[in-house]
């Protein structure tokens, strides 16, 4: 429980000349300070080496793992939500080309090529080109010329993947 002391054999920790009572909330505050997180990790690692202070280092690592797992889970939920919204928009606005596989293929990578649709068995080359252009006209993809090939990017997915704080899918 955040804010309460951890139950362990060593409820206090010797650091330098002060005795501190550890709480999950205090550790979370230390971890969430942007410039101090890396330094805190280095300091705790040094304390393990010089003083054998394993408890603080382990608690720091567990808090970091919890934060990463929470962030990753929220990011995955955001991607799934965005995929569902995209599939629904394709089904509603482009019913003749809709398939769940088409919606999913544009989420495998933040970009898609005609060959990706062909390789997935969704359409032949000509139809795949038409499908991707239809998704561009719907505003779901953007088209970029790369040499002789066209690459279709999924800007909403790119934004979601690149934004550290954003974890919810955006409404389309």
TORGU-251263 format. One record per residue (C-alpha): residue number from 1; residue in three letters; x, y, z. Coordinates in nm, 4 decimals. Layout:
% residues N
ATOM pos code X Y Z
ATOM NUM ALA X Y Z
...
% end
This chain:
% residues 172
ATOM pos code X Y Z
ATOM 1 UNK 0.0000 0.0000 0.0000
ATOM 2 UNK 0.1508 0.3318 -0.1008
ATOM 3 UNK 0.2320 0.5572 0.1892
ATOM 4 UNK 0.2630 0.2806 0.4455
ATOM 5 UNK 0.5912 0.1347 0.5690
ATOM 6 UNK 0.7019 -0.1841 0.4016
ATOM 7 UNK 0.6831 -0.4955 0.6157
ATOM 8 UNK 1.0292 -0.6469 0.6355
ATOM 9 UNK 1.2874 -0.7594 0.8873
ATOM 10 UNK 1.4715 -0.4293 0.8510
ATOM 11 UNK 1.2103 -0.1491 0.8781
ATOM 12 UNK 1.4801 0.1185 0.8902
ATOM 13 UNK 1.7742 0.1757 0.6634
ATOM 14 UNK 2.1116 0.3270 0.7464
ATOM 15 UNK 2.2195 0.5811 0.4838
ATOM 16 UNK 2.5126 0.7943 0.5771
ATOM 17 UNK 2.4448 0.9418 0.9192
ATOM 18 UNK 2.0656 0.9362 0.9123
ATOM 19 UNK 1.8108 0.6635 0.9707
ATOM 20 UNK 1.5135 0.6753 0.7323
ATOM 21 UNK 1.1855 0.4889 0.7437
ATOM 22 UNK 1.1105 0.3711 0.3916
ATOM 23 UNK 0.7646 0.4134 0.2384
ATOM 24 UNK 0.6505 0.3279 -0.1115
ATOM 25 UNK 0.5188 0.6822 -0.1565
ATOM 26 UNK 0.8565 0.8333 -0.0643
ATOM 27 UNK 1.0322 0.6012 -0.3071
ATOM 28 UNK 0.7821 0.6844 -0.5827
ATOM 29 UNK 0.8418 1.0573 -0.5309
ATOM 30 UNK 1.2158 1.0037 -0.5657
ATOM 31 UNK 1.1758 0.7915 -0.8793
ATOM 32 UNK 0.9394 1.0334 -1.0517
ATOM 33 UNK 1.1708 1.3341 -1.0275
ATOM 34 UNK 1.2985 1.3486 -1.3878
ATOM 35 UNK 1.6609 1.4461 -1.3328
ATOM 36 UNK 1.7191 1.2481 -1.0179
ATOM 37 UNK 1.6019 0.9021 -1.1255
ATOM 38 UNK 1.9246 0.8026 -1.2988
ATOM 39 UNK 2.1382 0.9607 -1.0288
ATOM 40 UNK 1.9348 0.7851 -0.7594
ATOM 41 UNK 1.9904 0.4522 -0.9355
ATOM 42 UNK 2.3649 0.5173 -0.9512
ATOM 43 UNK 2.3720 0.6230 -0.5864
ATOM 44 UNK 2.1852 0.3117 -0.4766
ATOM 45 UNK 2.4093 0.0864 -0.6844
ATOM 46 UNK 2.7125 0.2526 -0.5286
ATOM 47 UNK 2.5607 0.1992 -0.1813
ATOM 48 UNK 2.5177 -0.1716 -0.2594
ATOM 49 UNK 2.8839 -0.1917 -0.3556
ATOM 50 UNK 3.0226 0.0098 -0.0664
ATOM 51 UNK 2.7765 -0.0595 0.2163
ATOM 52 UNK 2.5888 -0.3725 0.1116
ATOM 53 UNK 2.2656 -0.1693 0.1137
ATOM 54 UNK 2.0622 -0.4111 -0.0954
ATOM 55 UNK 1.7179 -0.3285 0.0429
ATOM 56 UNK 1.7039 0.0265 -0.0942
ATOM 57 UNK 1.8339 -0.0833 -0.4345
ATOM 58 UNK 1.5819 -0.3705 -0.4581
ATOM 59 UNK 1.2928 -0.1437 -0.3565
ATOM 60 UNK 1.4057 0.1147 -0.6122
ATOM 61 UNK 1.4172 -0.1517 -0.8838
ATOM 62 UNK 1.0755 -0.2900 -0.7856
ATOM 63 UNK 0.9243 0.0592 -0.8003
ATOM 64 UNK 1.0829 0.1111 -1.1447
ATOM 65 UNK 0.9461 -0.2231 -1.2667
ATOM 66 UNK 0.5993 -0.1334 -1.1356
ATOM 67 UNK 0.6104 0.2040 -1.3109
ATOM 68 UNK 0.7268 0.0479 -1.6385
ATOM 69 UNK 0.4639 -0.2261 -1.6228
ATOM 70 UNK 0.1874 0.0267 -1.5533
ATOM 71 UNK 0.3023 0.2504 -1.8390
ATOM 72 UNK 0.3368 -0.0448 -2.0807
ATOM 73 UNK -0.0045 -0.1838 -1.9929
ATOM 74 UNK -0.1652 0.1560 -2.0478
ATOM 75 UNK 0.0185 0.1920 -2.3804
ATOM 76 UNK -0.1065 -0.1499 -2.4961
ATOM 77 UNK -0.4620 -0.0586 -2.3946
ATOM 78 UNK -0.4284 0.2650 -2.5920
ATOM 79 UNK -0.3112 0.0765 -2.9023
ATOM 80 UNK -0.5955 -0.1744 -2.8724
ATOM 81 UNK -0.8488 0.1059 -2.8311
ATOM 82 UNK -0.7083 0.2865 -3.1345
ATOM 83 UNK -0.7188 -0.0376 -3.3369
ATOM 84 UNK -1.0820 -0.0965 -3.2417
ATOM 85 UNK -1.1764 0.2627 -3.3291
ATOM 86 UNK -0.9943 0.2343 -3.6617
ATOM 87 UNK -1.1606 -0.0971 -3.7478
ATOM 88 UNK -1.5024 0.0493 -3.6648
ATOM 89 UNK -1.4357 0.3560 -3.8818
ATOM 90 UNK -1.3296 0.1371 -4.1764
ATOM 91 UNK -1.6347 -0.0884 -4.1277
ATOM 92 UNK -1.8684 0.2116 -4.1110
ATOM 93 UNK -1.7189 0.4318 -4.3844
ATOM 94 UNK -1.5638 0.1764 -4.6213
ATOM 95 UNK -1.7797 -0.1368 -4.5846
ATOM 96 UNK -1.6805 -0.2767 -4.9276
ATOM 97 UNK -1.3140 -0.3099 -4.8304
ATOM 98 UNK -1.3533 -0.3708 -4.4569
ATOM 99 UNK -1.1910 -0.6683 -4.2922
ATOM 100 UNK -1.0505 -0.6933 -3.9420
ATOM 101 UNK -0.7254 -0.8168 -4.0987
ATOM 102 UNK -0.6953 -0.4918 -4.2977
ATOM 103 UNK -0.7330 -0.2866 -3.9811
ATOM 104 UNK -0.4832 -0.5060 -3.7968
ATOM 105 UNK -0.2192 -0.4952 -4.0718
ATOM 106 UNK -0.1872 -0.1181 -4.0424
ATOM 107 UNK -0.1072 -0.1685 -3.6728
ATOM 108 UNK 0.1648 -0.4317 -3.7176
ATOM 109 UNK 0.4077 -0.1472 -3.7876
ATOM 110 UNK 0.3504 0.2279 -3.7876
ATOM 111 UNK 0.3911 0.2076 -4.1651
ATOM 112 UNK 0.2515 -0.0230 -4.4305
ATOM 113 UNK 0.3377 -0.1103 -4.7885
ATOM 114 UNK 0.1248 -0.2580 -5.0642
ATOM 115 UNK 0.3350 -0.5732 -5.0363
ATOM 116 UNK 0.2301 -0.6110 -4.6713
ATOM 117 UNK -0.1345 -0.6493 -4.7735
ATOM 118 UNK -0.0405 -0.8861 -5.0550
ATOM 119 UNK 0.1832 -1.0983 -4.8275
ATOM 120 UNK -0.0947 -1.1171 -4.5658
ATOM 121 UNK -0.3351 -1.2479 -4.8328
ATOM 122 UNK -0.5726 -0.9539 -4.7876
ATOM 123 UNK -0.5683 -0.8453 -5.1528
ATOM 124 UNK -0.3818 -0.8668 -5.4819
ATOM 125 UNK -0.1422 -0.5824 -5.5612
ATOM 126 UNK -0.3923 -0.3627 -5.7506
ATOM 127 UNK -0.6648 -0.4019 -5.4887
ATOM 128 UNK -0.4164 -0.3471 -5.2059
ATOM 129 UNK -0.3193 -0.0159 -5.3647
ATOM 130 UNK -0.6857 0.0859 -5.3864
ATOM 131 UNK -0.7470 -0.0147 -5.0230
ATOM 132 UNK -0.4524 0.1857 -4.8914
ATOM 133 UNK -0.5494 0.4909 -5.0975
ATOM 134 UNK -0.9031 0.4650 -4.9584
ATOM 135 UNK -0.7590 0.4618 -4.6052
ATOM 136 UNK -0.5577 0.7726 -4.6965
ATOM 137 UNK -0.8716 0.9486 -4.8203
ATOM 138 UNK -1.0445 0.8552 -4.4949
ATOM 139 UNK -0.7598 1.0181 -4.3018
ATOM 140 UNK -0.6383 0.6991 -4.1352
ATOM 141 UNK -0.3094 0.6799 -4.3264
ATOM 142 UNK -0.0727 0.9213 -4.4952
ATOM 143 UNK 0.1106 0.8378 -4.8166
ATOM 144 UNK 0.4850 0.8914 -4.8558
ATOM 145 UNK 0.6823 0.8235 -5.1734
ATOM 146 UNK 1.0052 0.6359 -5.1035
ATOM 147 UNK 1.1842 0.5843 -5.4316
ATOM 148 UNK 0.9642 0.3718 -5.6560
ATOM 149 UNK 0.7537 0.2517 -5.3667
ATOM 150 UNK 0.4825 0.4173 -5.1606
ATOM 151 UNK 0.4788 0.3824 -4.7859
ATOM 152 UNK 0.1625 0.4435 -4.5896
ATOM 153 UNK 0.2081 0.5634 -4.2330
ATOM 154 UNK -0.0424 0.5458 -3.9514
ATOM 155 UNK -0.0060 0.8925 -3.7895
ATOM 156 UNK -0.2340 0.8167 -3.4945
ATOM 157 UNK -0.0288 0.5065 -3.4087
ATOM 158 UNK 0.2966 0.6980 -3.4543
ATOM 159 UNK 0.1741 0.9682 -3.2176
ATOM 160 UNK 0.0644 0.7126 -2.9605
ATOM 161 UNK 0.3950 0.5262 -2.9798
ATOM 162 UNK 0.6123 0.8358 -2.9640
ATOM 163 UNK 0.4270 1.0238 -2.6883
ATOM 164 UNK 0.5664 0.9128 -2.3504
ATOM 165 UNK 0.2648 1.0413 -2.1585
ATOM 166 UNK -0.0170 0.9474 -2.3973
ATOM 167 UNK -0.1513 0.6031 -2.3249
ATOM 168 UNK -0.5092 0.6202 -2.4439
ATOM 169 UNK -0.6137 0.5803 -2.8057
ATOM 170 UNK -0.7323 0.8946 -2.9758
ATOM 171 UNK -1.0817 0.9124 -3.1118
ATOM 172 UNK -1.0934 0.9045 -3.4881
% end
